[in-house]
Amino acid sequence: MTQPPPHPTSPAGGPPPAAGGVVPPTSHPSPVPPPFAPPGQAPPGRAASPPPPGWAPGPYAPGRGSVAPPPVLGPGGQPLASFGDRLLAYLIDTVIASGVLVVLFLPVLLIVPLWLTSRVTRTNPDGTPAEPDLGAVFTHFLLPLLLLQAALFVLMLGLYWLYHVEYLKRTGQTFGKKAMNLRVVPLDPSGTLDRRMAGRRYLVQFVGGSLVPGGSYVDGFWQLWDKPWQQCLHDKFAGTVVVKVSR
């Protein structure tokens, strides 16, 4: 009679049976947990799940799936203008105003000094140049030239008044602000921009900036640390803010 084998046959590829004929169970690798991702962000290969109520999103980091921070809003709910947009608008307005001033002032600055020089220059009867008279040089050349520069400065401020006050108060925009989609609005959302507000902005930005050394730089850079409305000094004095608008 055929005898049974002393030990059961082990499964193919498995470990040998233990004593007593019991086959040990085959071990299986434990499952690897998926990589952790904060709520609202997706782990690799998976869709993002909505964050639970009360979860505060982390700081914005481009390329990591975070949401960009919302723009700072003005009193009327419109986004405040950035420093770069305001600087570009100011440069555009400066180029336009400078072009107008060059067209108006260049003929005067070329003709008047030549005329004054002809009055000061004298010759002797024999045709040789005479010794300059210092009193005549000051009276007929330097003094008129200084008065001419003062008159041109006053004329420049007058042109700036027309552009940055009379033209600005109509829509709250100059050509530069229109190009950058910016608008000057009152700090009080229920108010309207008028000549008084625009005139106060003008006095600090241009008159004060021209007469006080370094005043224009302090006025312009004030926006970088002003909270919460990101105002320049001329905005604070006039009670206005600059906002970003659609075309």
C-alpha positions in Angstrom: 0.0 0.0 0.0 1.3 3.4 -0.9 2.2 5.6 2.0 1.3 9.3 2.0 4.3 11.7 1.9 5.5 12.8 5.3 4.9 16.4 4.5 2.4 18.2 2.2 3.8 19.6 -1.0 4.7 23.3 -0.7 3.1 25.7 -3.2 5.3 26.6 -6.1 7.6 29.4 -5.3 6.5 29.5 -1.7 8.5 28.8 1.5 8.9 25.2 2.7 6.2 24.0 5.1 6.8 24.2 8.7 6.9 21.3 11.1 3.5 19.6 11.5 2.5 20.2 7.9 1.2 23.7 8.3 2.1 26.1 5.5 2.9 29.6 6.8 1.0 32.4 5.1 2.6 34.3 2.3 3.6 37.8 3.3 2.3 40.8 1.3 3.8 44.3 1.2 1.9 46.9 3.1 0.1 49.5 1.0 2.0 52.8 0.6 -0.1 55.8 1.8 -0.6 58.6 -0.8 1.5 61.7 -0.4 -0.1 64.3 1.9 -1.4 67.6 0.5 -3.1 70.4 2.4 -6.9 70.8 1.8 -7.5 72.7 -1.4 -4.3 71.4 -3.0 -3.9 68.2 -5.1 -1.3 65.4 -4.5 0.4 64.1 -7.6 -2.0 62.3 -9.9 -5.2 63.3 -8.0 -7.8 66.1 -8.2 -7.8 68.8 -5.6 -10.5 68.5 -2.9 -12.2 71.7 -1.6 -10.8 72.9 1.7 -12.9 72.3 4.8 -14.8 75.3 6.4 -12.6 77.6 8.3 -9.3 76.5 6.6 -7.2 79.5 5.9 -5.2 79.1 2.6 -1.5 79.5 2.9 0.7 82.2 1.3 0.7 82.6 -2.4 3.5 80.6 -4.1 3.4 80.6 -8.0 3.4 77.1 -9.4 2.3 75.3 -6.2 -1.4 75.5 -6.7 -2.0 78.3 -4.2 -4.5 81.1 -4.9 -3.2 84.5 -5.6 -4.0 87.1 -2.9 -6.9 89.4 -3.9 -6.0 93.0 -4.7 -6.4 95.7 -2.1 -9.7 97.5 -2.6 -10.4 101.2 -2.1 -13.2 102.8 -0.2 -15.6 102.3 -3.1 -14.7 98.7 -3.7 -12.4 99.3 -6.7 -8.8 97.9 -6.6 -6.2 100.4 -5.7 -3.6 101.4 -8.3 -0.2 99.9 -7.9 3.0 101.9 -7.6 4.2 100.7 -11.1 1.0 101.8 -12.8 1.0 105.2 -11.2 4.7 105.7 -12.1 4.1 104.8 -15.7 1.1 107.2 -15.9 3.2 110.0 -14.4 6.0 109.4 -16.9 3.5 109.5 -19.8 2.0 112.8 -18.5 5.5 114.2 -18.1 6.5 113.4 -21.7 3.3 115.1 -23.0 3.7 118.2 -20.8 7.4 118.4 -21.6 6.7 118.2 -25.4 4.2 121.2 -25.1 6.7 123.2 -23.0 9.5 122.6 -25.5 7.4 123.8 -28.4 6.4 127.0 -26.5 9.7 127.7 -24.7 12.4 126.8 -27.3 12.0 129.8 -29.6 12.0 132.1 -26.5 15.1 130.5 -25.1 17.0 130.8 -28.4 16.0 134.3 -29.5 16.0 136.2 -26.2 19.6 135.4 -25.1 20.9 136.4 -28.6 19.0 139.7 -28.4 20.3 140.4 -24.9 23.9 139.6 -25.9 23.7 142.1 -28.8 22.8 144.8 -26.3 25.7 144.1 -24.0 28.4 143.6 -26.6 30.0 147.0 -27.6 32.8 147.9 -29.9 35.3 150.8 -30.0 35.3 153.3 -32.9 38.1 151.4 -34.5 36.1 148.2 -34.4 37.8 146.4 -31.6 35.7 144.9 -28.7 35.3 147.3 -25.8 35.8 146.3 -22.2 32.6 144.8 -20.8 30.7 147.1 -18.4 29.7 144.8 -15.4 26.8 147.1 -14.6 25.5 146.9 -18.1 26.0 143.1 -18.1 23.8 142.7 -15.0 21.2 145.3 -16.0 20.8 144.3 -19.7 21.6 140.6 -19.6 21.6 138.8 -16.3 18.6 140.5 -14.8 16.4 140.1 -17.9 17.4 136.5 -18.2 16.5 135.8 -14.6 13.1 137.5 -15.1 12.6 135.4 -18.2 13.2 132.2 -16.3 10.8 133.2 -13.6 8.2 134.0 -16.2 8.7 130.6 -17.9 8.4 128.9 -14.5 5.1 130.6 -13.8 3.9 129.8 -17.3 4.8 126.1 -16.7 2.9 126.0 -13.5 -0.1 127.6 -15.3 0.0 124.9 -18.0 0.3 122.2 -15.3 -2.8 123.7 -13.6 -4.8 123.5 -16.8 -3.7 119.8 -17.3 -3.7 118.4 -13.8 -6.6 120.4 -12.4 -9.0 121.6 -15.0 -8.6 118.6 -17.3 -8.3 116.1 -14.4 -11.5 117.1 -12.6 -13.7 116.3 -15.6 -13.3 112.5 -15.5 -10.6 112.0 -12.9 -8.1 111.0 -15.6 -5.2 112.5 -17.6 -3.8 111.0 -20.7 -1.3 109.0 -18.7 -4.0 107.7 -16.3 -6.3 106.8 -19.3 -3.4 104.8 -20.8 -2.9 102.9 -17.6 -6.6 102.6 -16.7 -6.4 104.6 -13.6 -8.8 107.2 -12.1 -8.6 109.7 -9.2 -11.6 109.4 -7.0 -12.5 111.0 -3.6 -11.7 109.1 -0.4 -15.5 109.4 0.4 -17.3 107.1 -2.1 -20.3 109.4 -2.0 -18.3 112.5 -3.1 -17.2 113.7 -6.5 -13.9 115.0 -7.6 -14.0 118.8 -7.9 -11.6 121.7 -8.5 -10.7 122.1 -4.8 -9.5 118.5 -4.5 -7.6 118.6 -7.8 -6.1 121.9 -6.8 -4.8 120.5 -3.5 -3.2 117.6 -5.3 -1.6 120.1 -7.7 -0.2 122.3 -4.9 1.6 119.4 -3.1 2.7 117.5 -6.2 4.0 120.3 -8.4 4.3 123.5 -6.5 5.6 121.9 -3.3 7.6 119.3 -5.3 9.3 122.1 -7.3 10.1 124.4 -4.4 11.1 121.8 -1.7 14.4 119.9 -2.5 13.5 116.2 -2.8 9.9 116.9 -2.1 8.7 115.2 -5.3 10.5 112.0 -4.4 9.1 111.8 -0.9 5.6 112.6 -2.2 5.8 109.9 -4.9 7.4 107.1 -2.8 5.0 107.7 0.2 2.5 105.3 -1.5 4.9 102.3 -0.9 4.4 102.3 2.9 1.0 104.1 3.3 -1.8 102.0 4.7 -4.5 101.2 4.1 -5.2 103.3 0.9 -1.7 103.5 -0.6 -1.9 107.3 -0.9 0.9 109.7 -1.9 1.2 112.9 0.1 -0.8 114.9 -2.5 -3.6 112.3 -2.2 -3.7 112.6 1.6 -3.8 116.4 1.4 -6.6 116.4 -1.1 -8.6 113.4 0.3 -8.3 111.3 -2.8 -7.2 107.8 -3.9 -6.2 106.4 -7.2 -7.9 103.2 -8.4 -7.7 100.8 -11.2 -10.7 100.8 -13.6 -11.7 99.0 -16.8 -11.5 100.7 -20.1 
